[in-house]
Amino acid sequence: MDDLGYEKTLAACAKSLKLLGLEYLDLYMIHWPAPERELYTDSWKAMEKLRQDGLVRSIGMSNFHPEHLDRIFEMATAQPVVNQVELHPWLSQEDVISHHATRGITTQAWSPLARGQILDAPELLEIARSHEKSVSQIVLRWHVQRGYSVIPKSVRHERVLENSRLFDFDLRTDEMATISGMNRNFRTGVDPNDRN
């Protein structure tokens, strides 16, 4: 968030490229809208320039609500390809997801396991037992079957491997509905409108 604004965004990208030793980035994203600061639209203009100049291939954002996305679309010449949002069974963000669908934006879930807080949920434990999978695998499979890109975090090698083993089973329609019905509008992080 410290690098919001046109010039700061350009400088942040140049610094990242130098530190990474790369000529271009595959994806570059605005991390947070900070709407009260009124700088994310200027950052978006810089993102478009970076893409036009070939320094980034794709541009997107993280933690943008529909109203933030609409402001971008009012002035954008390049469409965001992804919006990375907190998304898990306790925070289904249906309004954000449907907005992405109308705009052709890929939904990417950060904290897809609610920072581990949902791993003891009885509904998920039951579904996991029926598939002989872990709760993490069940929740990540729910994300994948809904068409989301997911970024589960783990520092343990065995968990990383477990999290990648999602493609040898499918959740049934009733199981998908059960998981989708768990929404509580519970955030493990801060609402983007509350942090500027």
N, C-alpha and C positions, 0 to 999 in steps of 0.2 A: 504493500500500500504506500510505501514511502516513495515509490517511483511512478505514481500517477501523474499524468500531464504529458503533453506532447514531447517536449525536449527530454524530460526525465525518462520517458518510455524508450525513446531512441537511444539514449545513453545506457540504459539498463541492458538493452539487447546487445549493444556493442561490447559492454563489459562481459556479459554472459558468453558471447561468441569467443572472446579473447581467453577467458578462463577455461572454456571447454576445448579450445584449440580447433574450432570448427569454422567453416565458411558459411554455413547456414544451419538453421534449426528446423526440424520437421514440424513442430507445433510450438507456438508461443501464445501464452494466455495472460489476460488480465486477472489477477488473483482475487480481487475484491472490488465491488463498485464504489464503496464509500460515498453514497449518494449526496450526503450533505456537503461534500467538498466540491461537487460539480466538476470533477476532472476526468471521469472515466470516458466521456465522449471525446475529449482531447486525446486521451490515450488510445482510443480506438482509431482515430485518424492517423496516429503514429503507427499503429499496428498495420493499417492498410498500406502505409508507405513502406514499411519493412517488407511486407509481402510483395509489393510492386517492385521493390529493389532487389528481390531475390534473396534477402537475408533470412526469411522464414517462408516455409511452404504453406502452412495452414495457420489460421489465427482463431482464437476462441477466448472463452472466459470461464471464470469460476465464481460460483456463489451469486449469480445474477438472477433476480426475480423477473417475472414477466414485464413489469413496468420498466425495469432497467433495460431489458432486451428491446422493448418497444422504442425507447429513446435511441438506442444504437441503430435500429432499423430505419428510423426517421432520417438519419444522416449518412448511413453506411453506403459505400460503393462496393464493399466486399462483405459477404455473409460470414458470420461466425460458423465454424464447423462443429464446435462442441461447447457445452456448458457443463462444467463439473460442479455438482451440488451434493450436499449431504443428503443421502438417500438410503433408507433401510426400511424394514417392515414397520417400525414405529414412526417413521416419517416418510410417507409415500409421495408427498409433494405432487399430487395429481394435477393441480393447476399449472405447475411448472412443466411437468411432463407433456401435458396436452399442448401447451404453448410451444414447446420444442417441436412437437409433431407438426403443428401448423406452419412452422418456420423452417422445417427441414434441418434442425439442429440435433446432433447426437447427444444423448444424455449420458453423462459419465458420473458414476456414483463414487463419492469419497465417503469414508466411514460406512461401507456397505454392511458392516456387522455391528453398527451402533457402538463402536469401540468395545466390543465384547459384551455389552450389557444385555443383549437379547439371547445370549447363548443358553440361558436356563429357562427360557419361555416354554411352558408346557406344550403348547401347540407345536412348536418347532421340534421339541424333543420327541414327540409322538411321530411326526413325519420322518424324522431322522432314523428312528428305530425301524420304521416300516421299510426304509430303503437301505438299511445297514450302512448309513453314511453319518458323518458328523453334522451337527447343526450348522456349522460354518459352510459346509458343502451344500446343504439344503438352501440356505439363504443366498449364497452366491449363485446357485442354479436358478433360483427365483428371479434374480436380477437378469441373468443371461436369457432366460426364457421370455422375459418382458422386453428384451431387446436393448438392455443397457450395457454400456461398457463399465466394468468395475475395477476398482483399485483397492484390493484388500491389503492391509499392512500387516506385516509380521517380521520379526527379527529372527525367528526360529526356522531353520532349514526344513524341518519336517512339516511345519505348518504351511510354508510356501508350497511344498510339494502337494500337500493335502488340498490346498486351495485351488490347485491347478487341475485336480481330478474331478471335473464336473461334467464330462461329456460322455459318460457311459450309462447315464440314466436320465429320465425325464420325470418331472413332477406332473401328477394328474391335474386335471382342470379343477377338481374340488380342493386339492392341496394348494394350488396357486391362489384360489379364492380365499382360502383360510389365511394364508400368509398376507395377501393383499388387504384382508379385513382387519389386520392387527394395528392399523394406523392409530397413533395417539397424538400426532403432531408434536412429538418429543424430539428435541434437538440435543445432540451431544456437544455441539458447537454453538456459536453465537449466530443469531439471525443477521443476515447482511444489512438489514435496515437499522439495526441497533449498534453497529460498529462503524465508526467513521474515522 
